[in-house]
Each structure stands twice: as C-alpha cells, then as structure tokens.
Amino acid sequence: MKTFRKALITGGNGNLGRLVAQKLSTKGVELICLDLCETEQENETFYKNIFLGDICDQDLVNRILKEQRPQAIFHLASLLSGSSEINIERSWQINTTASINLMQAAKVCDVDLFFFASTIATYGSKTVDPLPEDFMQWPENMYGVTKVAVERFGSYLKNTCGFDFRCLRFPMVLSPFAPLSAKTAYPSHACRSAVIGDPFNFPVSRETGMSCMFLDDVIRSIFEISQVPQTSLKSHAYNLHGFHFTAQQLCEILKQFYPNFEYSFEIDPYVDNLVKGWPNEVISDSAAIDWNWESEFYFEKSISAMIKLLTHG
Ligand SMILES: NC(=O)c1ccc[n+]([C@@H]2O[C@H](COP(=O)([O-])OP(=O)(O)OC[C@H]3O[C@@H](n4cnc5c(N)ncnc54)[C@H](O)[C@@H]3O)[C@@H](O)[C@H]2O)c1
C-alpha cells in the first residue's frame, strides 16, 4: 500500500478539494491547501497550513514545496469548462502551464505521488457509446484541451523518470456543491431547486443524458487510487463511470420525492449539444482490474443522497 503523511491539495477550498481534505484528514494525513484568496471556508478546516495565492505564481509554489515538503500532491486547482471558454489564455496558464510547472517542481522536491483530476471532456463530442478506454482523445473545448495536455505531460514524466503520476477522468459529477455558473451541472441544480421548492428550467431536451458519478464515489475514488502501490497502476489515466440518466428520468424521480416540484424544458442548444456529445456509458474496466474500483452509487441512491445532503447539509 502507498503511504504518505503529508499532502498538498491545490484548489483545496473547491467543491472536491475540501471533501478530499476531509477524507484524508480522517486517515491522519497532515494537509496543506493552496487556493485563491477569498476561497477560505468559514466552517471547520482540515488544513494545517493554508496558502492563499495563484497557482501560476511559481515562486509561491516553489516555496510551498520546499518549506512544507509534502509527500503527495492532489492537484485539483483548475478553471472549469465555462470559465476556460471565456478566457482561453488564462485557462492554458492555470490548467496547463501551472500544472506542468507544479509537476516539475514536485519532481525536484521528491514528491512521491501526484494525483491529477481529468475529465471525459478530453474526448470531445464525436464519441461512441459505451466509450472504450482506448478511444482517441480529441477534445473540442478549451477545458478538455488543457486537461489532455497535462495528461500527456504526466504520462511523459511517468515513462521517462518514474514520476508517480495518477489520473482519473471523471464524467459529470452530481454534487450539492456544484457551482451555479456551471450550466452543464443542471442535474445538481435541479435537485437543489426541488429541495428548496423553486421551479427548474432544464436547458436540455427530455431525452438528453450523460455518464455521471455521485460525489461520494468521486472522493472515494481519489482516495483509493492514492493508496494503490505504483506498480499496480498500468495506465497513466483511468476512466470512471457511475450511472446514466436522462433529464426526464430525473424529473420523474424528483417528483416522487417532491410532488409539487415544477419543471420546464427550455433548450439551450450549446448545453444540449455539449451534453448529447458525451457518452452515456464509459467503460472503466481497467480501474476495476488494477485497483479494484467499484461504484457504490447508482441513480436512485445518488438522488436520495443528494436530497439528504441538500436538506441536512
Ligand atoms: N466537478 C466535476 O464535475 C469535475 C469533473 C471532472 C473533473 N473535475 C476536476 O476536478 C477538479 C476539482 O473540481 P471542482 O469541482 O472541485 O471545481 P471547483 O471550481 O470547485 O474547484 C477548483 C478550485 O481551484 C481553485 N483555483 C482556480 N484557479 C486557481 C488558481 N489560479 N490558483 C489557485 N487555485 C485556483 C478555485 O478557487 C477552486 O477552489 C478540477 O481539476 C476539475 O477540472 C471536476
């Protein structure tokens, strides 16, 4: 089993970062966070040290690694798809250049494990269903472009100098913390509206759906892959898949929980086409074979869990 006692989480105040921190802290890992100013959490923090600044500030990154000497890095800082499309230069700087510089600095400082969160957006829209693991990656949006570039660099370092690069490609993540600005996260937003009694307007057609994972499985997958001996991991990146559902199926299940839930469909062609281009099912056999990955959350269980989290926190 891979062991580490101290880890840096970049983007550690984000949707996934704070939950990865929570998970690792229960395992006794000392945690350091790097995230932007004004992302501080009001509630309890799991971090021993928090550095507020830009991951593109290479002096800051070098100082954190040299002074703090983390044994593992969970690199989650990123511009997401919408923001990447709005500012493609900034997206390349944060998502690609800063990631590559972080890996180089990690190598110099003998960091023992580097986890990177990638996405099925690296495949673009001309996919097949189910998506085979070796399908070509030709992303069409900037977010996917930046992520596939980092995958290639991590794989290069892994092959040339044994850098322990570990990468998971996530589908859509169903999460109560999904940013409201992320239009493709409409399933998470619809759950929130149902819980608080607001009407919801779906930006996609009734039959549109995609591969999805529930937040708890995402966090567990990040933790579990960090525990596997390096020799077991034959791939530089693993695709994960939880379940598939359509917008109509989501309406029906939310109606079962909240009979007064009001919804409508007003298709945003950009969002609808984007989501329609994603596969409904992603083959993830290698993760099962190499590190015994198994999803625990399927559609109904995920929606129940979402509602519970949105209701009780
Ligand atoms: N949530 C999903 O659906 C999903 C799916 C696939 C992959 N991912 C990946 O998982 C990772 C975490 O995603 P998330 O959902 O927690 O997103 P998020 O936006 O909640 O978190 C990203 C964090 O990165 C920080 N960040 C952005 N720019 C930064 C900069 N210049 N310097 C320092 N910090 C910066 C943000 O402040 C934020 O806290 C990302 O790399 C994302 O691409 C997420």
The ligand as a MOL file (V3000), in Angstrom:
LIG
                    3D

  0  0  0     0  0            999 V3000
M  V30 BEGIN CTAB
M  V30 COUNTS 44 48 0 0 0
M  V30 BEGIN ATOM
M  V30 1 N -16.8690 18.5440 -10.5720 0
M  V30 2 C -16.8280 17.9420 -11.7480 0
M  V30 3 O -17.8630 17.6830 -12.3860 0
M  V30 4 C -15.4910 17.5180 -12.3350 0
M  V30 5 C -15.4760 16.5940 -13.3740 0
M  V30 6 C -14.2520 16.2480 -13.9330 0
M  V30 7 C -13.0810 16.7920 -13.4260 0
M  V30 8 N -13.1170 17.6900 -12.4230 0 CHG=1
M  V30 9 C -11.8560 18.2840 -11.9490 0
M  V30 10 O -11.7390 18.1590 -10.5470 0
M  V30 11 C -11.0150 19.2830 -10.0420 0
M  V30 12 C -11.8200 19.9280 -8.9280 0
M  V30 13 O -13.0680 20.3490 -9.4560 0
M  V30 14 P -14.1630 21.0550 -8.5630 0
M  V30 15 O -15.4880 20.5710 -8.9860 0
M  V30 16 O -13.7710 20.9330 -7.1250 0 CHG=-1
M  V30 17 O -14.0060 22.5650 -9.0590 0
M  V30 18 P -14.0090 23.8870 -8.1850 0
M  V30 19 O -14.1100 25.0320 -9.1520 0
M  V30 20 O -14.9910 23.8090 -7.0880 0
M  V30 21 O -12.5450 23.8710 -7.5390 0
M  V30 22 C -11.4090 24.2960 -8.2230 0
M  V30 23 C -10.5840 25.1110 -7.2490 0
M  V30 24 O -9.4340 25.6020 -7.9470 0
M  V30 25 C -9.1960 26.9030 -7.4680 0
M  V30 26 N -8.4190 27.6680 -8.4450 0
M  V30 27 C -8.8420 28.1090 -9.6690 0
M  V30 28 N -7.8790 28.8380 -10.2400 0
M  V30 29 C -6.8330 28.8630 -9.3690 0
M  V30 30 C -5.5640 29.4850 -9.3980 0
M  V30 31 N -5.1800 30.2460 -10.4270 0
M  V30 32 N -4.7420 29.3010 -8.3370 0
M  V30 33 C -5.1360 28.5610 -7.2740 0
M  V30 34 N -6.3290 27.9540 -7.1900 0
M  V30 35 C -7.1810 28.1060 -8.2310 0
M  V30 36 C -10.5810 27.5160 -7.2770 0
M  V30 37 O -10.5470 28.6340 -6.4060 0
M  V30 38 C -11.3510 26.3380 -6.7110 0
M  V30 39 O -11.3500 26.3310 -5.3000 0
M  V30 40 C -10.7530 20.2160 -11.2130 0
M  V30 41 O -9.4410 19.9870 -11.6860 0
M  V30 42 C -11.7670 19.7730 -12.2440 0
M  V30 43 O -11.3180 20.0250 -13.5390 0
M  V30 44 C -14.3000 18.0620 -11.8300 0
M  V30 END ATOM
M  V30 BEGIN BOND
M  V30 1 1 1 2
M  V30 2 2 2 3
M  V30 3 1 2 4
M  V30 4 1 4 5
M  V30 5 2 4 44
M  V30 6 2 5 6
M  V30 7 1 6 7
M  V30 8 2 7 8
M  V30 9 1 8 9
M  V30 10 1 8 44
M  V30 11 1 9 10
M  V30 12 1 9 42
M  V30 13 1 10 11
M  V30 14 1 11 12
M  V30 15 1 11 40
M  V30 16 1 12 13
M  V30 17 1 13 14
M  V30 18 2 14 15
M  V30 19 1 14 16
M  V30 20 1 14 17
M  V30 21 1 17 18
M  V30 22 2 18 19
M  V30 23 1 18 20
M  V30 24 1 18 21
M  V30 25 1 21 22
M  V30 26 1 22 23
M  V30 27 1 23 24
M  V30 28 1 23 38
M  V30 29 1 24 25
M  V30 30 1 25 26
M  V30 31 1 25 36
M  V30 32 1 26 27
M  V30 33 1 26 35
M  V30 34 2 27 28
M  V30 35 1 28 29
M  V30 36 1 29 30
M  V30 37 2 29 35
M  V30 38 1 30 31
M  V30 39 2 30 32
M  V30 40 1 32 33
M  V30 41 2 33 34
M  V30 42 1 34 35
M  V30 43 1 36 37
M  V30 44 1 36 38
M  V30 45 1 38 39
M  V30 46 1 40 41
M  V30 47 1 40 42
M  V30 48 1 42 43
M  V30 END BOND
M  V30 END CTAB
M  END
